[in-house]
Amino acid sequence: MASKRCQWVDEKDALMVQYHDTEWGHPEHRDQMLFELLSLETYQAGLSWRTVLHKRQAFREAFANYDLEQVAQYTEVKIAQLMQDATIIRNRLKLQATVNNAQTILALQQTGQSFDQWLWAFVDNQTIDHHVINYREVPAKDDLVISVSKAMKKLGLKFVGPVTIYSFLQAAGLVNDHEMTCPYHTK
């Protein structure tokens, strides 16, 4: 069987192909990048991934390249300004969640633990390979995701329901859901 990208990738969308090939499912350990991926999955809730991905650069500009310290200082005035920015997804609760999540991750870091360490402990610092044949068979949530979601809520993170968190764990490489026929399954 010939190798081909995961079926969810629109081969005509260069940005989607690049994201799949260079980021999705690759183990991520930088807190700032984990924060960005979590934020993107938050914005995606109820929308298509394509929409979010094509607004990613605008989100980076709006959120100071996801600099945790800067975003944690955003005020309601700044949120009101962002609500006027047509280049991003303008959902007040999601924007407020981004600020809250930056504050929460910073508070975690102040305890001496990185978000990376906290998160990857759920999988014993090893990517879980689901050996996916067809992406349509991947459940929207499982026991791991429910556990991570509950822990994130307890930590103080917002917009971290199980479906969002499953997508986040896929994106950050904690779970490998590249289809078995995908050349990126083993990378």
N, C-alpha and C positions, 0 to 999 in steps of 0.2 A: 504494500500500500504506500502510495506516495505521501510524503510529508506535506502538510499544508497548515496554515495558521488556524487557530481556533475559529469555529464557525460564526461566532458572534462578531467577528471583525469585518467591517465593511472595507473590502480591499480597494474601493474607489476613494476612500477617505484617508488621505495621507497622514493626517493627524492621529486618526484612530490606529492606523498601522504602526506608526512610530511609537505611540503609547504602548500598544500591545508588545511590540518587539523589544523595547528598551526599558520599560518600567513595570508593567503589570505582572505581578507574580514574582518579581525579583525581590529577594529579601532586603528590606529597608531597615536601617538601624539609626538613622539620624532623626533626632526629635523634631527638628524643624520640618523635615520632609514628611514624617509621620503625621504631624499636625496639619500639613497641607493636604495630604491624602484623606485624613479624617474629615477635614473641612469640605473637600470636594464631594465626598460621599454624602455629607450632610446636605449640600446644595442639591444633590442629585435626587434626593427623596421626592418621589412624585413626578419626576421629570426623566428625560432620556439622558443617558451617559453622553451621547453626542453633544447635546446642548451644553452640558457642563464643561466638557473637554474643550469645546470651541470658545468658551468664555474664560478658560483657565488663565490666560495671560492678563486679562482685565482684572480677574480676582487677585492675581499676584500684585498688580499695581495697587489695587484698592486696599490690600492687606499687607503692605510693606514687605512683599516677598515672604509672607508668613513668619516674619520676625516675631517670636513669642512676646518679647518684652514690649515692643511697640504696639502690637495688637492688644495686649492686655490693658493698655492705657487708653484704648478707644472709649470715648464717652457717648452718651446719647446724642449729643450734637453731631459727632462724627457718624454715628449710625444714620441720623437724619440726612446727612450729606450723601452717604452711600445709597440711601433710598432714592435719591435723585439721579443716580448713575445708571443710565440705560444699558451700559456695556456689561453689567453683572446681573445676576438673578436677585431681584429686589424683594426679598422676603424678610421682614423685620425680625421675626423670631429666629430665622437661620443666621442672620447677621449678628444678632445678639448672642446666639449660641457660639459663634466663632470667637467672639470676645471672651465669653465665659470659659470656653475650652482652653484658650490661651492662658487665662488666669489660673485655671485648674492644673494645667500641665506645669506651669511655673511653680505653683505651690508644691506639687509633687517633687519637682527638682530640688526645691529648698529643703526637702527632707533627706537629700543625699541620693535619691534614686532617680534615674532618668526615666522618661516615658518609655523609651526603648526597653530598658530592663524590666519595668513593670509589665509591659505588654507581652514581650517574648517569653516571660515566665509561664504564661498560660499554655505554651506549647513546648515547654522545656528547652527553649532556644533552638528548636529544630522545626523546619518547615514540615507540615503534614501534607503528604502527597495523596490525593484522593483518586488517582488513576482514572481520570474522567475519560469516558468514551465519547459522550455527547453532552455539551454544556447544558442542554435542556433538561438533563437528568439530575443536575446539581440542585440540591435542596436550597431553599431561600434561607434556611437556618438549621442549626443542629445544636446538640447539647453544649459543645464548646462555645459557640456563638452566644447562646443564651447566658452562659456563665460569664463570658467577657462583657456582654451588654449590661448585666446586672452589676458587675463590679465597676464598670465605667460610670453607671448612674450613681452608685454609692460614693464613688470618688468625687462626683460633682459635675461630670461631663453631661452635656445636653445633646439632644437629637441623636442618641446612640441606641436606637432600637435594634433588635436582632438582625433584621434584613439589611439595614445600613451597615451594621458592624460586620456582617458576613462579607459584603462587598469590600469593606475596608481591609479585612484580613486577607482577602484575595489580592487586592491591589498592593498591599505591603509585603506580600510574600510569606505570610504566616501559614497560609494554605496554598498548595499548588493545584489549581484547577485548570491548568492548560490541558487541553485534550491530548490524549496519548499520541495522536497523529501529528500534533503540532511540533515543529522543530524546537520550540522554546520550552517544551515540557521538561527537558532535562537540563536546561541552562540555569 
